[in-house]
């Protein structure tokens, strides 16, 4: 069977990097976090379907390992392998459909093991299968000398010498070898009941860990040896300075599946209930998952990944944890941003991309709320609105969304503001403004579908039946136009040909998005640049609704609260052929208008 080719130019490939068990490496610049979300083949859906199986099943993610944060490998069910090469997750053709249970790399190779004796080796260019055993394999580890050990059922271990010869070396344990640790001098540790089995000097010996009335389920430690153990009963053991194993005074409700000690010495664990932080005398559940268990955990420095059942992945950036589905799909209702930062909101809350890929934004008070609009001002200045009058802002210190108390206003559709200045939100019961006292008040009683601010005294909003609203510093007024169509979006543009309005610059045009009516019919003002009078400050403005896709009559009844990013804006931003992710990383318009019925 031929090996599966994989282009490793700048995309990982194992290499000859350090082989420390925690994968830490400090040389070179700090690489970016890989994107969690990608676009669907049709270019509209935002998702990461890397572990989505037939019938939309969510496949298990079983193991993770990396040599550094820009060289991370994840394996799981049905032979799925993905690789983070510092610029995103990339599926890798493994050449097998067998479930993969373990991954580890060193000495220029990355090893994958799984069901039916599957052993795969990636040499930096191709992934090729090896014939070693016919029994299921659960774990793999090795050292810089080129030795590799595999763990299987009933205490089975298989040793590959530095010269490349394979040989079975049963550990004497009757447990499945779900974890294995290989030291730099060839010593090996595997789990057992109330002890470890320790391979030293060519033979296996017992290493007692005390009476724990359970079996060791996982290990973590230094390159030289394990210093932390997890057990099947949820206990955590630490090796003290007298070489004695001590049980810490807490336990998970089920087995500890994986352990990782970060650069600051903090111990983290994956298992039943989610991801936990294990301190000397207490533990903290940092990613709660009562029904979906996490199976493995790995990190480099202060950044950590954990993976588990049902296509789950959790990520810690050194400040906050983010939990993601690697088989999910995200439908957006609004997008906004500034240079180097993009936000997308929808039914499942908010996604944020600061050039390192989209991640879910946590809420200070879970669960995530359905959001309909988002506005990004200066650094750390982000506001979002949604169902049931939800108003939230970004806490720049914690990276969380904090919900604000607001007046009962029903559904809020859009939000806008002036950096460092006033904030407005628009919804089905009117337009509200945030006051200097950090409270909200109603300033206009119109059922507004979109709102956009040029300056603190030049704000525009649109609503049904062609109604255009303006706040010029002395209150909201209705601007008369000949438009009769329902309007869904408003955007100010600079000089002709400029794609975005410069902050504080002269407003040259308004761009309005609306429903042009049944196919083949178009209002004379739509798309022809017809000049309208009286649109602010005595100047003649051009009301030019965007030339979007013409909708059929039934689309006109589509609820504007479920609006999705329209094709017109894709063309405006050059988002063609599904190249959404690349374009979103560019500075985006101050406000993007939306049209009904199209998925992001």
Secondary structure as UniProt FT lines:
FT   STRAND          4..5
FT   TURN            9..10
FT   TURN            15..16
FT   TURN            21..22
FT   STRAND          38..39
FT   TURN            41..42
FT   STRAND          46..47
FT   HELIX           49..51
FT   HELIX           54..56
FT   STRAND          61..68
FT   TURN            69..70
FT   STRAND          71..76
FT   HELIX           77..79
FT   STRAND          81..84
FT   STRAND          89..92
FT   STRAND          100..106
FT   TURN            107..108
FT   STRAND          109..114
FT   HELIX           115..117
FT   STRAND          119..122
FT   STRAND          126..130
FT   STRAND          137..142
FT   TURN            144..145
FT   STRAND          148..152
FT   HELIX           153..155
FT   STRAND          157..160
FT   TURN            162..163
FT   STRAND          166..168
FT   STRAND          180..182
FT   TURN            184..185
FT   STRAND          188..193
FT   STRAND          195..200
FT   TURN            201..202
FT   STRAND          203..208
FT   STRAND          215..221
FT   STRAND          226..231
FT   TURN            232..233
FT   STRAND          235..239
FT   TURN            241..242
FT   STRAND          245..251
FT   STRAND          256..261
FT   TURN            263..264
FT   STRAND          267..271
FT   STRAND          273..278
FT   STRAND          283..289
FT   STRAND          294..300
FT   TURN            301..302
FT   STRAND          303..308
FT   HELIX           309..311
FT   STRAND          312..316
FT   STRAND          321..325
FT   TURN            326..327
FT   STRAND          329..330
FT   STRAND          332..338
FT   TURN            339..340
FT   STRAND          341..346
FT   TURN            347..348
FT   STRAND          349..353
FT   STRAND          359..360
FT   STRAND          371..376
FT   TURN            379..380
FT   STRAND          382..386
FT   HELIX           387..389
FT   STRAND          391..395
FT   TURN            396..399
FT   STRAND          400..404
FT   STRAND          412..417
FT   TURN            419..420
FT   STRAND          423..427
FT   TURN            428..429
FT   STRAND          430..434
FT   TURN            436..437
FT   STRAND          440..444
FT   STRAND          448..455
FT   TURN            456..457
FT   STRAND          458..463
FT   HELIX           464..466
FT   STRAND          468..471
FT   STRAND          476..479
FT   STRAND          487..493
FT   TURN            496..497
FT   TURN            503..504
FT   STRAND          509..514
FT   TURN            519..520
FT   TURN            524..525
FT   STRAND          531..532
FT   TURN            537..538
FT   STRAND          541..543
FT   HELIX           553..557
FT   HELIX           560..562
FT   STRAND          564..565
FT   HELIX           567..572
FT   TURN            573..574
FT   TURN            577..578
FT   HELIX           580..584
FT   STRAND          594..595
FT   TURN            596..597
//
